[in-house]
Amino acid sequence: MSATYETISVVGAGAWGTALAQVAAKAGRKVTLWAREADVVESINIAHENSTFLPGIALSPEIRATSDLAAAASADAILMVTPAQHLRATLAQLAPHVARGTPVVLCAKGVEQGTNALLTEVLAEAMPDALPAVLSGPSFAAEVARGLPTAVTLACEDETVAEALAHAIGLPAFRPYYSSDLIGAEVGGAVKNVLAIACGIVEGKQFGASARAALTTRGFAELTRLGLALGARMETLAGLSGLGDLVLTCNSPQSRNMSLGLALGQGRSLAEIMGERNSVSEGVHSATAVVALARKYDIEMPIAEAVADIVTSRLNVDEAIASLLARPFRAEA
């Protein structure tokens, strides 16, 4: 482990970005947190609280918030936590200010609409001189910010960099396990958001715990098929950033994606649900892109397809459920 990362910038001050800034500050790093909203910057710098996206949690006074993207660029490592569909535009603004070879850790989860690109591909195109890394795993922002324990995957093709980053932001209660499997680390997070909507629908329809467990398991089979086709390693897909994140997100209404699915299952409209939220449910935006990727590689993903059909209004919830339950019987493997 040769490199050290003493200054960390977090780009994106939603709940997850704020939680990661809190982790890095507790780990002893000098932290800059970029927010687009002036009121969020003021709240963090003066009240030491993100009252908009993470209310009620006292933040380290060592976190310095800014709305100046260029100021956030001058750090030893950058954590990118902007929503997946806004990543390319934010990277394009940031790129002229970032030193060549700076580790850029992708912490959002999704697949870009339109291009169907993984976020590492977006980073390679928008900021080709950056050193790409991915952080993903079972981690609700409020729990992490409060210091409750969890473990995540931190991946970089140069595993010595992954190890150094893990030491830079790791804490006894926030345990990054490092890996060199970038694709495996990001595929799990992108697909599980889509599957969590399906699990929420099962909960909203009151189909029971057995149905949710079965759907989670078959969803993991879909995630695995796509991940392996894209070049991921099985041990990564079965690890924290794959199975671990899937189990968390598909079993708690605290998940933005599961809670959205739950409301859909209860009969509410997508427009109504989305209109009430100031946070992003990535599964809604990634569903069609995940399905397009699956078709490109001739991978069967019926649960993800059902979610995509629902969020694009091609089918209603009951029609999508009926379509899944009418599928022919087949061998499990």
N, C-alpha and C positions, 0 to 999 in steps of 0.2 A: 504494500500500500504506500505509494509514493506521494500522490497529490493530497493536498489538504484544501478544504473549502471553508474559509472563515466567514465570507460574506455570502448571503443567500438572498436572492430576490424572488418574491412570489408574485406572479402576474395573474391577477384575478382575485378579487376580494369577496367572492361569495362565501358560503358557509365552509366549503372544503378548503378553499384557498386560505381563509382566515385560520382554520384549524391547523393547516400545515405551517403557517407563519408562527403560530403559537408553539408548535413542536420544535421548529428550528430555533426559536428564541430560547426555549427551555434547554435546548442542547448546547447553548452557549454561543450560537452564531449571531452575527450582526445581520438583522433582517430588515429588508425593505419590502413593503406590501403595496402593490399598485392596484388602485381602484379607479374605475371610470367615473364614479359618482362622487361629487365634491362633498356631499353630506356624509358619505361613508368614510372618506378620508378624515373629515373633521371629527366624527364620532370616535374613530380609532385613536387619533392623535391627542384628543382632549379628554374624552371619557374613558379611553382604553376599553372600548366595547364596540363591536359591530352591531349596532342596534337594529340595522335593517336585515341582515342575513344570518346573524348568530346572536340574537338578543339574550341577555341574562348571563353571559359568560364573561368573566373578567379576563382581559388580555394582558399579556406581558407589556409593561411600559417600554420595553426595549424594542418593540415593533414600531417602525416608522412608516406611516402610510404616505403615499404620494399619488398624484394624478399625472405626473410627468413620466411618460414611458421611457424616455431617454435616461432619466435618473435611475430607473429600475434596471436598466441594461448593464450597468457597471457593477457586476458582482462575479464572484468566483463560480457560481452555479445559479441557474434560473429554473424555478419550478413554474411550469405553464399550467394554469388552472382555469383558463377561460373555457367556456363551453365549446364542445367539439365543432359545432357549426360556425363558430366565430374564430376558430383557431387560426386559419389561414390569413385572415385580414389583420389580426393582431400581430402575428409573426412578421408580416410584411412591414408593418410600422416599426417593429422592434429591431428587425434585422440590421439596418444601417448602423446601429449603436452597439451591437454585440461583438465582442472580440472573437476572432477565429479560434475554434477549438473549445469554446465554452460549453460545458455540459448543459443541455436543455432537457429537463425532465418533464415528460408529458404526464400530467396527473388527471386530466379529463378522460372520459371514457365514451367512445362512440366511433362511428364511421361517417365520413363526410358525405352528405347528400350531393347528388349530381355526379360527382367523380367516383363515388364508392371507394374512396381511398382510405386506407388505415391512417391513423394520425401520424405515425412515423413517416409515411409517404408524404403527407402534407408538410411535415417539418423538413424533409429532404428537399422538397421543391421550393419552399418559401424561405428557408434559412439553411442553405447547403453547407455552410462553414461551421455549423453547430455540431456538437458531439451528442447524438441522440441517446436518451434514456427514458425509461418508463417506470412509473410507480403506480401500483395497483394492488388491491386486496380488500378484505372485509373491514370496512372503516366508515362508520357513520360520523359525520363531522362533529356533531355536538359531543359525542362520547370521546373522540380523540382530543378535542379542545379542552375537555374537563380532566384529561389525564387518565381516562379509563384504559385498560390494557388491550392491545391488539397486535397483530403481526401482518406485514405486507410483503409483497415482492418488489424489489428494486432491480431493474434489468438494464444492462448496457453491454454492447458487444465486447467492450474491453472490461473484463470482469474486475480488474484492479480499480478501475474508475467506479464501478458499481459498489465495490467494497468501501472505497474512500467516501462515497456519497452516503452509504449506509452509516458509517461512523460519524459523518458530519451532522446528520439529522436524527440518528437513532437515540432512543431513550429506553430505560428499563420497561416502560409501558408502551412504547412504540417501537416495535422490533422489525426493522427491514431485513429480510433474507435476500441476499444478492444472487443474481443470475445473469447469464449472457443471452438469454432467450427473449429478445425484444418482442417478437411476434406473439409468442405464447402469453407474455405478460399483458399485451394490449387486447388480444382477441377475447379473452375471458371477460374483461370489463365491458367491452362493447356489446357482446351478445347477451350477457346476463341482464342488462337493462331491458332488453326486449322481452326476455323470458319472464322477468319480474312482473311486467304488465299482465302477462297471461296468468301468472299465479295470483295476482290481485283479483283478476276477473273470477277465478275459481273461488276465492274467498268471498267476493261480493255476491256471487250466486249461491253461496252457502252449500257448496258441493262436498265439503268436509275435508278433514286432514288427509285421508287416504288419497283423494284425488289430487290434492296439492303435492303430496310426496311423489306420486306417480308422474305428475307433470314436470316436477323439478328434475326427476331422474331422466325422463325422456328428453327434456330440454338440455340436460348435460350431454346426452348422446349427440344432439344436434351441434352443440358448441364444440364438442370434440371432433366431429367429422369435419367441420369447417376449419377449425384450428390446424388440424393435421394437414389438410389440403393446402393451407397457406404456408406451411413450413414450421409450425410450432412443434415443440416437444411435448410428449404425452405427460411427462412428470410436471411440466409447468401448468398444463391444463388441469391436471388433477391436484394442483397445489393451491396456494393462497389466492393468487390472482384469477384462478379459474373456478374450481369447485368451491373454494372458501368464500369468495365473493358472491357466487351464485346462491349458496346456502343462506347467507346473511340476507341478501336482497329479496329472496323469494319467500322469506318467512317472517318479515316484520313490516307492518304498515308504516313504520318510521321511514322506510324507503320511499323516495318520491315516486319511483316507478311502480312499486307494488300498490301504494296508496291510490295512484291514478287508476290502475287496473281495478282496484276494489270499487272505486266510485263508478267506473264504467259498468262493472258487474251489477251494481245496484240500480242501474238504469239511467244514470246521468249522462249528459252529452259531453263529448271531448271539449268542445268550445267552452262550455260552462266551467268545466274543471280547470282548464288552462287559464281562463280569465281570472280565476281567483288566486293564482300563484305568482310569486315574484321570483321563484326559483325554476330551474330548467329540469324537465324530465327527459333525459337524453334518449330513452328508449323510443319515445314518440318520433324523434327526428332520425334515429338510426335504423328503425325497423325496415324501411324500404331499401336502404343501402345494404343492410345485412342480407336481405333476401336476394338482391341483385348480385351480390358477391357469391352467394350460394349457387345461384343459377349459372354464373360464369364458370364455376368449378364443378358443375353437375352434382351438387350436394343437396340431398333431400332435407328440408327443414320445415316440416309442416306447422309446427307451433309458431315459429317466427313468421311464417307466411300468414297464419291466421291473425296474428297481431297486426301485421302490415295491412291486411285487408280491413281490419277494424279502424285503424287510425286514418286510413285514406277513404273511409266510408264506402268501400266496395262491398263489404258485408256488414250487417249489424252483429252485435255480440251473439245473439242466439243462432244466427245463421252460421257464424264462424265455428261455434261450439258443435253444432249439428254436423258440419263438414268434417271436423276432427273425429267425432265419434263414429262417423260412417266409414272411416278408412278401413280397408281390408285387414284381416289378421295376418301377421307375418312373424318370422323368426325374430327374436330379440336382437341377436348380433348378426 
